[in-house]
Amino acid sequence: MPKLPDSKSRFATGSFLQQLDDNAERWLLLIFYTLIVSTVGIEVIRRFALSYSSNWGEEIARYAFIYLAWIGAAAGVKDRAHIRIDIILNFLPRKGQLSVYIFGDLVMLVVACLAFYYSLETFLTSLKFGSVTHGLGIAQAWFIAAVPIGFSLICFRLLQSMWRDIRMFNTQQALFTGHKLFD
């Protein structure tokens, strides 16, 4: 039976879409980590060397951390890297493993879709009433948007995960177990 191309070759090799699919969360996480570290570093220097601090620096770091957390959650779903107890999967047949993975992804997808819906409602309410941040004076809705953006990324990555699992099962490839912290 011919093998389907792996997930790395869905798009033309080296194409922009392939790079985006493979690395979007990494690039965004790098940007937000850099923003947090540089802002906090500058604020520490300003506070201790110049005896002056700003209220916007704390807000930038806080809101960047919120985006970092939600994008990181989507990256964890993509890599199947969230904490889980998967010892029982080793004792299941391939079809059982697929069933457990699909069931888990479906449950998580339902929860993520519900959370997306309710977080979108909060975002739209904040946008409607025009609340602003205290230090930056920017519409708070753009920072609240981190939650629906994060859940939409999670939903997208869950759908990709289910597609990958079904495709790998049908082509007799070993199922993707995720990236492990310790082996």
C-alpha positions in Angstrom: 0.0 0.0 0.0 1.5 3.4 -1.0 2.2 5.8 1.9 0.6 9.2 2.0 3.1 12.0 2.3 3.9 12.9 5.8 2.7 16.2 7.3 5.9 17.9 6.3 5.0 17.6 2.6 1.4 18.8 2.5 2.7 22.0 0.8 5.6 22.5 -1.5 8.9 21.9 0.3 10.0 25.2 1.9 6.9 27.0 0.9 5.6 29.9 3.1 2.5 27.9 4.0 4.5 25.0 5.1 6.8 27.2 7.2 3.7 28.9 8.7 2.1 25.5 9.6 5.3 24.1 11.1 6.5 27.2 13.0 3.8 29.8 13.5 3.5 29.2 17.2 7.2 29.1 17.6 7.7 32.4 15.9 4.9 34.0 18.0 6.2 32.5 21.2 9.7 33.9 20.4 8.3 37.4 19.8 6.3 37.4 23.0 9.2 35.9 25.1 11.5 38.6 23.7 9.0 41.3 24.4 8.5 40.1 28.0 12.2 39.8 28.7 13.2 43.1 27.2 10.4 45.0 28.8 11.0 43.6 32.2 14.8 44.1 31.8 14.3 47.7 30.8 11.9 48.3 33.7 14.3 46.8 36.2 17.1 49.0 35.0 14.9 52.1 35.0 13.6 51.3 38.5 17.0 50.6 40.2 19.4 52.8 38.1 17.1 55.7 37.4 14.7 55.4 40.3 11.8 55.7 37.8 9.4 53.2 36.5 6.5 53.3 34.2 3.1 51.7 34.5 3.0 50.7 30.8 6.0 48.3 31.2 4.2 46.1 33.6 1.1 46.1 31.4 3.1 45.1 28.3 4.7 42.2 30.1 1.4 41.1 31.6 -0.5 41.1 28.3 2.4 39.5 26.3 2.4 36.8 28.9 -1.3 36.2 28.4 -0.8 35.8 24.6 2.3 33.6 25.3 0.2 31.2 27.4 -2.6 30.8 24.9 -0.3 30.4 21.9 1.8 28.0 23.9 -1.4 25.9 24.7 -2.0 25.7 20.9 1.6 24.6 20.4 1.2 21.9 23.0 -1.9 20.6 21.3 0.0 20.5 17.9 2.9 18.6 19.4 0.7 16.5 21.7 2.9 17.7 24.4 0.5 18.4 27.2 0.8 16.4 30.4 -1.1 13.1 30.1 -1.0 9.6 31.5 -0.5 7.4 28.5 0.9 4.2 29.9 -2.4 2.4 29.1 -2.0 3.2 25.4 1.0 0.9 25.3 -1.3 -2.1 26.1 -4.0 -1.2 23.6 -4.1 -2.4 20.0 -3.5 0.2 17.2 -7.2 0.7 16.7 -7.7 1.2 20.5 -4.9 3.8 20.5 -6.5 5.7 17.6 -9.9 5.6 19.4 -8.4 7.0 22.6 -6.6 9.8 20.7 -9.6 10.7 18.7 -11.9 10.6 21.7 -9.5 12.8 23.7 -9.2 15.3 20.8 -13.0 15.3 20.3 -13.7 16.1 24.0 -11.0 18.8 24.0 -12.5 20.2 20.7 -15.9 20.5 22.3 -14.5 22.2 25.3 -12.3 24.5 23.2 -15.3 25.4 20.9 -17.4 26.3 23.9 -14.6 28.3 25.5 -14.1 30.1 22.2 -17.7 31.0 21.9 -17.9 32.5 25.5 -14.5 34.2 25.2 -15.6 35.8 21.9 -18.6 37.2 23.7 -16.4 38.8 26.3 -14.2 40.2 23.6 -17.1 41.7 21.7 -18.6 43.2 24.9 -15.2 44.8 25.7 -15.0 46.1 22.2 -18.6 47.5 22.3 -18.0 49.4 25.6 -14.5 50.6 24.7 -12.7 49.8 28.0 -9.1 50.9 27.9 -6.0 49.7 29.8 -4.8 52.0 32.6 -1.2 52.4 31.6 -1.2 52.1 27.9 -4.6 53.7 27.1 -5.2 51.0 24.4 -8.6 49.3 24.0 -8.5 46.4 26.4 -10.4 44.3 23.9 -7.2 43.6 22.0 -5.7 42.0 25.0 -8.8 40.1 25.8 -8.7 38.8 22.3 -5.8 36.5 23.3 -8.3 34.0 24.7 -10.5 33.6 21.6 -7.4 33.6 19.4 -5.8 31.0 21.6 -8.9 28.8 21.5 -9.3 29.2 17.8 -5.7 28.0 17.3 -6.4 25.1 19.7 -9.4 24.1 17.7 -7.5 24.3 14.4 -4.6 22.2 15.8 -7.0 19.6 17.2 -8.6 19.2 13.8 -5.2 18.8 12.3 -4.3 16.3 15.0 -7.4 14.1 14.3 -6.7 14.3 10.5 -3.1 13.3 11.1 -4.1 10.3 13.3 -6.7 9.0 10.9 -4.3 9.4 7.9 -1.4 7.7 9.8 -3.8 4.8 10.9 -5.0 4.3 7.3 -1.5 4.2 5.9 -0.3 1.8 8.5 2.2 4.3 10.0 2.9 4.4 13.7 0.5 6.8 15.4 2.0 10.1 16.5 2.5 9.9 20.3 3.8 13.4 20.8 7.1 14.8 21.8 8.2 13.5 25.1 10.1 15.5 27.8 11.9 12.5 29.1 12.7 9.2 27.5 
